Each structure stands twice: as structure tokens, then as C-alpha cells.
Amino acid sequence: MLNSHKNSLRLVLWAPIILLLLFLYNCSNSKPDLSIKSTLILDKEEKVNDNKVLTSSTQSLNRYHSVLRNFKEATINYNQSKKTISLQLSEEGARLSLNEIEARFLLPILPYKHDDKLNDFDKANITLAEFARNGISLSHQENNTKFGYFNSSSELFNDEAEYQFDGKQIIPNNRVRPKRFSIINNCLNPGLWELSATDAVGEMFHSWFTLPKSTYFEMLKNEIQVENSVEELSHFVETNDEFKQIPAELEKLRSIEKKLFSTTAILNNSKEIGAYSSQDSRRKVQRGFYKIKRDTSQIEVKSFKDLKHGDVFSLHSFKNPGVYLTNEKKEIKFNPEWSEVVLTRVKPKTFYGGVHDDFSKFGYIEIELFSKDKSKSILAGNIPVQLLTFGEDYRIPAFGAGVLDASEPIERRYLRFNEGPY
């Protein structure tokens, strides 16, 4: 009995030491968080007039009046162990926070098996994903245990209507709470990110902030778990020195099961120019983001049958830091010389949590479109047949090499990663 008491006493005496050792072990193996302060810069877009900027987004009357414009600085926190990003704006006691956002929702990713050290094909896919402009919009919540959200101190916003009418004019409510608050990984300049907020009408606030390049690529390196140095990743993404000479290692993305058939490509001449399914594209057409020229003269074209080979689409250029410019044009020649289509049945190797099995009933196809001389092709792969519906557009960017939708609600991105492309 005495020995039993002695053993119990020894355990009691050792317990604090064991707990201390466990604590020290966990501390030594946990990764330190990164915390960065960055200045907020408002409205980088080109101004059309005092109350309008050159953008395809619908602008709210609150665009230049929101109390959010008082914030001057953002604090960005990256939890390296949890791989989550949080951001806080604060000014004179007021606070707005973006909380617990999974970094993989915002950073470039590689959803296929790759070596610990990335080769040029992998780095090219990282670059393409970087150019995709990953963005998510958050809803206002006090808490959420599944995905990111935003909230604020009680005095920042009010519960009044978004606009008031004084009998003569509409007066914006500068303290209206946003319906959605977005954080966007800018596409043309690694480390340059954006914040935007929308009310019921449209965009009411837009600002930009910059992460140090070393910090940004450290986040990226930690997210994809590779041995490549921060400097190597940064150099490739920013310079793309040999981007055009990289062999396409498609076997990393899928295996070929069977060539189904090849057929002649036919242009749908009856389709109207500008008959786009996305609201963003329709707005660009309506606002004259492009013109069509034949030789040196601008022409009016209603459908593809009115176009001739060599006609030129002249668009507003999209330049660093990611804004449209009216004084610089991007010109693209119309070239309908795509002659052959090849359909192949494939087995995907890409993944976002093993969701491919949910669509194996009818299999997957790959579509390759060839130019007449076979020197060029466009490839769309890992398309689940089960999701192809007659008369509906197919728009599921989460397969392939990891290029995500440019901007979507965080609820949809969460489902895309965890449930698949329903």
C-alpha cells in the first residue's frame, strides 16, 4: 500500500515536468505566425469622371462615401500551422475584421501529385493560378466554424436604409453595412491584394494593399509544401523567362483511357457578338470595353457571320496593378482557323479532396481543338460528362491545374473544395 502511494506521488511530481516538455515540443514544432502591416490605398482604377471609375463592376452611390474609407492601414495575419489568413482594419476605436480564411482559397495551388521540388511545368501552373486573380466574398457573421467571415465593432455601421431621398436628390448612407466584403489576390502583381465591399446595388468600397514579396512567397511555399526556395518561386512567377518552352506534362493531370472520335470544328455563325452568359462580360460589352476594326475603320458587327478573317478586336488594356486603361489598347485578330476537334475519354488525377469519384458514372472527357496546320491547340480536360447539360454553359474552373474562379462567395468555394463541382 505504501509503495502505491509512493508511485502516485512520483506521478504527481513528474506531471508538471511532462506537461512542460510536451509544451516545449509543440512550440518547437509549430510554425510561427506571420503578421504584416500594410497601408491601404484607395481607388487605383482610372477615373472616367468624379463619380465613376473604369470598371465592369456595378457601382453603388455609396462608392465614395462609405465610412470604410477612413481606414488607413491593414494588419494581415497568416497562421502557418492552421494555414489561415485573417485581416483587421482599425481606426480610432472602430474595427472591421476578416476572420479565419483558408489560405488555399486565396493562394495559387496545385491539385495534383507533384514532387517535393517543383519542376518548370509545376511552376508554370502556379503562375497560371497566380494570374487567375483568386478572390472570395465573405458574409457578415459573429462567428463561423466552417469558413471565413467578416464582422465589425458595433459603432462602425448602422441599420438604416442604404439611401435616403430628401425630396430633391438621393443621399447615400455612409454607415451602411456591406452585404459582402471581399479579399482578392491580385493577378498581375504577386503580393498586391485588394479589398472591396458591396451593398445591395453594387461596389461601395475598393482599396489595395501590398504584402512583402518574401512574405507572400513564404505563404505560397508553406501552402503547397515544397522544397523550392522563396527566391526561386518568386523569380519564376514574376519573370516567366522560359514560359513558352515548357513541355506540357499532361500525364500529371490525367491518364488517357480511349480516344472517342475526331470531327470537324464548325463556328456558330448565328451567335451574336457579345451574347455572353456572365454578367461581368455583358457589362463590358454594354460599356464599350471593345471595338471591332476592319483595316483601319471601326465596324458594327452583330453576329459571327458578319466577321471576316483578320478583323481586329480592340480592347481596353488591363495593366499593372490590375486596372483597365482607355489610352492603351490590346488588339486581337479574329482567327476562325480552328479545324478539328478530338474527344478523348480520360481518368483525372487532379483532386480537391477526392471528389472525382462522385462523377465516375459517365466518366470524363478531354476536348482538344486544333488549328488547320496542327501547330496550335486548345485543350479542355477532366470534364465530368454527368455535369454537361444541353443548352447550359459549362463553367467549372476548379479542375485542370488548379485555376480557381476569379471571384465567388466563400460558401461556394468551400463546397467546391469539400463536396465537388455540383
C-alpha positions as CSV (number, residue, x, y, z in Angstrom):
1,M,0.0,0.0,0.0
2,L,2.9,2.3,0.9
3,N,4.6,1.6,-2.5
4,S,1.3,2.5,-4.3
5,H,1.3,5.9,-2.5
6,K,4.9,6.5,-3.4
7,N,4.2,5.7,-7.1
8,S,1.3,8.1,-7.1
9,L,3.5,10.8,-5.5
10,R,6.1,10.3,-8.2
11,L,3.5,10.7,-10.9
12,V,2.2,13.9,-9.3
13,L,5.8,15.3,-9.1
14,W,6.6,14.3,-12.7
15,A,3.3,15.5,-14.2
16,P,4.3,19.2,-14.4
17,I,7.6,18.3,-15.9
18,I,6.0,16.1,-18.6
19,L,3.5,18.8,-19.4
20,L,6.3,21.4,-19.7
21,L,8.3,19.0,-22.1
22,L,5.2,18.5,-24.2
23,F,4.6,22.2,-24.4
24,L,8.2,22.9,-25.4
25,Y,8.0,20.1,-28.0
26,N,4.8,21.6,-29.5
27,C,6.3,25.0,-29.5
28,S,9.4,23.8,-31.3
29,N,7.3,22.0,-34.0
30,S,4.7,24.7,-34.5
31,K,5.4,27.3,-37.1
32,P,5.4,31.0,-36.1
33,D,2.7,33.2,-37.4
34,L,3.4,35.9,-39.9
35,S,2.0,39.4,-39.1
36,I,2.2,42.3,-41.6
37,K,1.0,45.8,-41.5
38,S,0.3,47.5,-44.8
39,T,-1.0,50.8,-45.9
40,L,-4.4,50.9,-47.6
41,I,-4.6,52.8,-50.9
42,L,-8.0,53.7,-52.3
43,D,-9.3,53.6,-55.9
44,K,-6.5,52.8,-58.2
45,E,-8.9,52.5,-61.1
46,E,-8.9,55.1,-63.9
47,K,-11.5,57.7,-63.3
48,V,-14.0,58.4,-66.0
49,N,-15.5,61.3,-64.1
50,D,-15.8,62.5,-60.5
51,N,-18.3,59.8,-59.6
52,K,-17.3,56.9,-61.9
53,V,-14.3,54.7,-62.5
54,L,-13.4,52.4,-65.4
55,T,-14.6,49.0,-64.2
56,S,-17.1,46.4,-65.3
57,S,-18.5,46.2,-61.7
58,T,-21.8,47.9,-61.0
59,Q,-21.0,51.0,-58.8
60,S,-23.1,51.9,-55.8
61,L,-24.0,55.5,-54.9
62,N,-22.1,54.8,-51.7
63,R,-18.9,54.2,-53.7
64,Y,-17.1,57.3,-52.5
65,H,-19.0,57.9,-49.2
66,S,-18.5,54.8,-47.1
67,V,-17.0,55.1,-43.6
68,L,-14.7,52.3,-44.7
69,R,-12.7,54.9,-46.5
70,N,-11.5,56.2,-43.1
71,F,-9.3,53.1,-42.6
72,K,-5.7,53.8,-43.4
73,E,-3.9,50.5,-42.6
74,A,-4.5,46.8,-42.6
75,T,-2.9,44.1,-40.4
76,I,-2.6,40.8,-42.1
77,N,-2.1,37.6,-40.0
78,Y,-1.1,34.3,-41.5
79,N,-1.3,31.2,-39.2
80,Q,1.3,28.9,-40.7
81,S,0.1,25.8,-38.8
82,K,-3.6,26.2,-39.5
83,K,-2.9,27.8,-42.9
84,T,-5.4,30.5,-42.4
85,I,-5.4,34.2,-43.2
86,S,-7.1,36.9,-41.1
87,L,-7.1,40.7,-41.7
88,Q,-8.0,43.6,-39.5
89,L,-8.8,47.2,-40.2
90,S,-8.9,49.6,-37.3
91,E,-9.1,53.4,-36.9
92,E,-9.9,55.5,-33.8
93,G,-11.6,52.6,-32.0
94,A,-13.6,51.3,-35.0
95,R,-12.7,47.8,-36.2
96,L,-13.5,45.5,-39.1
97,S,-12.1,42.0,-39.3
98,L,-11.9,39.3,-41.9
99,N,-11.6,36.1,-40.0
100,E,-10.2,32.5,-40.4
101,I,-10.0,32.3,-44.2
102,E,-8.3,29.1,-45.5
103,A,-5.2,30.2,-47.4
104,R,-5.8,27.7,-50.1
105,F,-8.9,29.7,-51.1
106,L,-6.7,32.7,-52.0
107,L,-3.3,31.4,-52.9
108,P,-2.2,29.5,-56.1
109,I,-2.5,25.8,-55.6
110,L,-1.5,22.5,-57.4
111,P,-4.3,19.9,-57.0
112,Y,-2.3,17.0,-58.4
113,K,0.6,14.9,-57.1
114,H,4.0,16.6,-57.6
115,D,7.5,16.1,-56.3
116,D,8.8,17.9,-53.2
117,K,10.8,20.1,-55.6
118,L,8.7,21.7,-58.3
119,N,9.8,21.5,-61.9
120,D,9.0,24.1,-64.6
121,F,5.7,22.6,-65.5
122,D,4.5,22.8,-61.9
123,K,5.9,26.3,-61.6
124,A,4.0,27.3,-64.8
125,N,0.8,26.0,-63.3
126,I,1.5,28.0,-60.2
127,T,2.0,31.1,-62.4
128,L,-1.3,30.4,-64.3
129,A,-3.1,30.1,-60.9
130,E,-1.5,33.3,-59.8
131,F,-2.8,35.1,-62.8
132,A,-6.3,33.8,-62.1
133,R,-7.0,36.5,-59.5
134,N,-8.3,34.4,-56.7
135,G,-10.9,36.2,-54.7
136,I,-13.7,35.4,-52.2
137,S,-16.6,37.4,-50.8
138,L,-17.5,37.0,-47.1
139,S,-20.8,37.5,-45.3
140,H,-21.3,39.3,-42.0
141,Q,-21.4,36.9,-39.1
142,E,-20.4,37.0,-35.5
143,N,-18.7,33.6,-35.8
144,N,-18.4,30.6,-38.2
145,T,-16.6,27.4,-37.5
146,K,-16.5,26.2,-41.2
147,F,-15.2,29.0,-43.3
148,G,-14.2,32.7,-43.2
149,Y,-16.5,35.6,-42.3
150,F,-16.3,39.3,-41.5
151,N,-17.6,41.3,-38.6
152,S,-17.1,44.7,-37.1
153,S,-17.4,46.8,-33.9
154,S,-21.0,47.9,-33.2
155,E,-20.4,51.6,-33.8
156,L,-19.0,51.3,-37.3
157,F,-22.2,50.7,-39.2
158,N,-25.9,51.5,-38.7
159,D,-29.1,49.6,-39.6
160,E,-30.7,52.4,-41.7
161,A,-31.6,52.2,-45.4
162,E,-28.8,52.3,-47.9
163,Y,-30.1,55.6,-49.4
164,Q,-32.4,58.4,-48.4
165,F,-34.4,60.8,-50.5
166,D,-34.7,64.4,-49.3
167,G,-37.2,65.4,-52.0
168,K,-34.6,66.6,-54.4
169,Q,-31.8,64.1,-54.5
170,I,-30.7,60.7,-53.3
171,I,-28.4,60.9,-50.2
172,P,-26.0,57.9,-49.6
173,N,-25.8,56.3,-46.1
174,N,-22.1,56.4,-45.3
175,R,-22.5,53.9,-42.5
176,V,-24.4,51.2,-44.3
177,R,-23.1,47.7,-43.5
178,P,-21.8,45.9,-46.6
179,K,-23.8,42.8,-47.8
180,R,-20.4,41.3,-48.8
181,F,-16.8,42.1,-48.1
182,S,-14.2,40.6,-50.5
183,I,-10.5,39.9,-50.3
184,I,-8.8,39.4,-53.7
185,N,-5.3,38.1,-54.6
186,N,-4.4,40.5,-57.4
187,C,-3.5,38.8,-60.7
188,L,-0.8,40.9,-62.2
189,N,1.5,41.7,-59.3
190,P,2.2,39.0,-56.7
191,G,1.7,40.3,-53.2
192,L,-0.6,43.1,-54.3
193,W,-4.1,42.3,-52.9
194,E,-7.4,44.1,-53.0
195,L,-10.3,44.7,-50.6
196,S,-13.8,45.5,-51.8
197,A,-17.3,45.8,-50.3
198,T,-20.7,45.7,-51.9
199,D,-24.2,46.9,-50.8
200,A,-27.5,45.8,-52.4
201,V,-26.7,47.8,-55.6
202,G,-23.0,47.2,-56.3
203,E,-19.5,48.0,-55.2
204,M,-19.4,50.6,-52.5
205,F,-15.7,50.5,-51.5
206,H,-12.4,49.4,-53.1
207,S,-8.8,49.6,-51.8
208,W,-5.4,47.9,-52.3
209,F,-2.6,46.7,-50.0
210,T,0.7,45.1,-50.5
211,L,2.4,42.1,-48.9
212,P,6.2,42.0,-48.9
213,K,7.3,39.6,-51.7
214,S,9.2,37.4,-49.3
215,T,6.2,37.0,-47.0
216,Y,3.8,36.3,-49.9
217,F,6.0,33.6,-51.4
218,E,6.7,32.1,-47.9
219,M,2.9,31.7,-47.6
220,L,2.8,30.1,-51.0
221,K,5.7,27.7,-50.2
222,N,4.1,26.7,-46.9
223,E,0.7,26.1,-48.6
224,I,1.9,23.8,-51.4
225,Q,4.6,22.2,-49.2
226,V,7.6,22.3,-51.5
227,E,11.4,22.5,-51.1
228,N,11.9,25.2,-53.7
229,S,13.2,28.4,-52.2
230,V,11.2,31.5,-51.9
231,E,13.6,33.3,-54.3
232,E,13.1,30.6,-57.0
233,L,9.3,30.7,-56.8
234,S,9.3,34.5,-56.9
235,H,11.7,34.6,-59.8
236,F,9.7,32.2,-62.0
237,V,6.2,33.7,-61.2
238,E,7.4,37.3,-61.8
239,T,9.6,36.8,-64.9
240,N,8.4,33.7,-66.7
241,D,11.7,33.7,-68.6
242,E,11.1,30.4,-70.5
243,F,7.4,30.1,-70.0
244,K,6.7,29.3,-73.7
245,Q,9.3,26.5,-73.9
246,I,7.9,24.3,-71.1
247,P,6.7,20.8,-72.1
248,A,3.1,20.1,-71.1
249,E,3.3,17.1,-68.7
250,L,-0.4,16.3,-69.1
251,E,0.2,12.8,-67.7
252,K,0.4,14.5,-64.3
253,L,-3.2,15.7,-64.7
254,R,-4.9,12.7,-66.3
255,S,-4.4,9.3,-67.9
256,I,-5.9,8.5,-71.3
257,E,-8.4,5.7,-71.4
258,K,-9.7,5.8,-75.0
259,K,-9.8,8.1,-78.0
260,L,-13.5,8.5,-78.8
261,F,-13.6,10.3,-82.1
262,S,-12.4,13.4,-84.1
263,T,-14.7,15.7,-86.1
264,T,-14.6,19.0,-87.9
265,A,-15.0,22.2,-85.9
266,I,-17.8,24.4,-87.0
267,L,-18.1,28.1,-86.0
268,N,-21.6,29.0,-84.8
269,N,-22.2,32.0,-87.2
270,S,-25.6,32.8,-85.8
271,K,-24.3,33.6,-82.3
272,E,-24.5,37.3,-81.5
273,I,-21.2,39.1,-80.7
274,G,-21.4,39.9,-77.1
275,A,-24.0,37.4,-76.2
276,Y,-22.1,36.3,-73.1
277,S,-23.6,34.3,-70.3
278,S,-21.7,36.1,-67.5
279,Q,-23.0,39.4,-66.1
280,D,-19.4,40.7,-66.0
281,S,-18.9,40.1,-69.7
282,R,-22.2,41.6,-70.6
283,R,-21.4,44.8,-68.8
284,K,-18.1,45.1,-70.6
285,V,-19.9,44.8,-73.9
286,Q,-22.6,47.4,-72.9
287,R,-19.9,49.8,-71.7
288,G,-17.9,49.6,-74.9
289,F,-14.9,47.8,-73.5
290,Y,-14.1,46.7,-77.0
291,K,-14.4,47.9,-80.6
292,I,-14.1,45.9,-83.9
293,K,-11.9,47.2,-86.7
294,R,-11.6,46.1,-90.4
295,D,-8.5,47.5,-92.0
296,T,-8.4,51.0,-90.3
297,S,-12.1,51.6,-89.9
298,Q,-14.3,50.7,-87.0
299,I,-17.3,48.5,-88.0
300,E,-20.5,47.5,-86.3
301,V,-20.9,43.7,-86.1
302,K,-24.0,41.9,-84.8
303,S,-23.1,38.2,-85.2
304,F,-20.1,36.0,-86.1
305,K,-21.3,35.6,-89.7
306,D,-20.5,39.3,-90.2
307,L,-16.9,38.9,-89.2
308,K,-14.0,38.3,-91.6
309,H,-10.6,36.6,-91.0
310,G,-8.2,39.4,-89.9
311,D,-10.8,41.7,-88.3
312,V,-9.4,43.2,-85.1
313,F,-10.9,43.3,-81.7
314,S,-9.5,46.4,-79.9
315,L,-10.0,46.2,-76.1
316,H,-9.2,48.4,-73.1
317,S,-5.8,47.1,-71.9
318,F,-5.6,45.5,-68.5
319,K,-2.3,46.6,-66.9
320,N,-0.4,46.5,-63.7
321,P,-1.5,46.9,-60.9
322,G,-4.7,45.3,-62.4
323,V,-6.7,48.2,-63.9
324,Y,-8.3,49.0,-67.2
325,L,-6.8,51.8,-69.3
326,T,-8.5,53.7,-72.1
327,N,-5.4,55.2,-73.6
328,E,-3.8,51.8,-74.3
329,K,-5.4,49.1,-76.4
330,K,-5.0,45.4,-76.6
331,E,-5.6,44.1,-80.2
332,I,-6.6,40.6,-81.0
333,K,-7.1,39.4,-84.6
334,F,-10.2,37.3,-85.3
335,N,-8.9,33.9,-86.5
336,P,-11.6,31.2,-87.1
337,E,-9.0,28.8,-88.5
338,W,-9.7,26.0,-86.0
339,S,-10.5,22.9,-88.0
340,E,-10.5,19.7,-86.0
341,V,-11.9,18.6,-82.6
342,V,-10.7,15.4,-80.8
343,L,-12.6,13.9,-77.9
344,T,-10.8,11.5,-75.6
345,R,-12.1,9.6,-72.5
346,V,-9.7,10.2,-69.6
347,K,-9.2,9.4,-65.9
348,P,-8.5,12.5,-63.9
349,K,-5.5,12.7,-61.5
350,T,-6.4,16.2,-60.2
351,F,-8.2,16.4,-56.9
352,Y,-9.8,18.6,-54.3
353,G,-10.4,16.1,-51.6
354,G,-11.1,13.0,-53.7
355,V,-14.4,14.3,-55.2
356,H,-13.8,12.8,-58.7
357,D,-15.4,9.5,-57.6
358,D,-18.8,11.2,-57.3
359,F,-18.9,11.8,-61.1
360,S,-17.5,8.4,-62.3
361,K,-20.8,7.1,-63.5
362,F,-20.5,8.6,-67.0
363,G,-16.8,9.2,-67.0
364,Y,-14.7,12.2,-68.0
365,I,-13.7,13.6,-71.4
366,E,-10.9,15.8,-72.8
367,I,-11.6,18.1,-75.7
368,E,-8.7,19.3,-78.0
369,L,-9.3,21.9,-80.7
370,F,-6.6,22.1,-83.4
371,S,-5.6,24.8,-85.8
372,K,-5.6,23.9,-89.6
373,D,-1.8,23.4,-89.7
374,K,-1.9,21.5,-86.3
375,S,0.8,23.9,-84.9
376,K,-1.6,25.1,-82.1
377,S,-4.3,23.5,-80.0
378,I,-6.6,24.4,-77.2
379,L,-7.2,21.7,-74.5
380,A,-10.0,21.4,-72.0
381,G,-9.7,18.4,-69.8
382,N,-11.1,16.4,-66.9
383,I,-14.7,17.4,-67.8
384,P,-17.3,15.2,-66.0
385,V,-19.9,14.1,-68.5
386,Q,-22.5,14.0,-65.8
387,L,-22.4,17.8,-65.5
388,L,-22.7,18.5,-69.2
389,T,-26.3,19.7,-69.9
390,F,-27.7,20.7,-73.3
391,G,-28.3,24.4,-73.6
392,E,-26.2,25.2,-70.5
393,D,-22.7,26.7,-70.2
394,Y,-20.1,24.5,-68.6
395,R,-18.1,26.6,-66.2
396,I,-16.2,24.7,-63.5
397,P,-12.7,26.2,-63.1
398,A,-11.7,24.1,-60.1
399,F,-10.4,21.1,-62.2
400,G,-7.5,21.2,-64.5
401,A,-4.3,22.5,-63.0
402,G,-5.8,24.5,-60.1
403,V,-7.1,27.7,-61.7
404,L,-10.0,28.8,-59.5
405,D,-12.9,31.1,-60.2
406,A,-11.7,34.7,-60.2
407,S,-14.2,35.7,-57.5
408,E,-17.0,33.8,-55.8
409,P,-18.8,33.6,-52.4
410,I,-16.8,31.8,-49.8
411,E,-19.7,29.4,-49.3
412,R,-19.4,28.2,-52.9
413,R,-15.6,27.9,-52.7
414,Y,-15.9,25.8,-49.5
415,L,-18.3,23.5,-51.2
416,R,-16.2,23.3,-54.3
417,F,-13.2,22.1,-52.3
418,N,-15.1,19.8,-49.9
419,E,-18.1,18.5,-51.9
420,G,-17.0,18.8,-55.6
421,P,-18.4,20.8,-58.6
422,Y,-22.1,20.4,-58.0
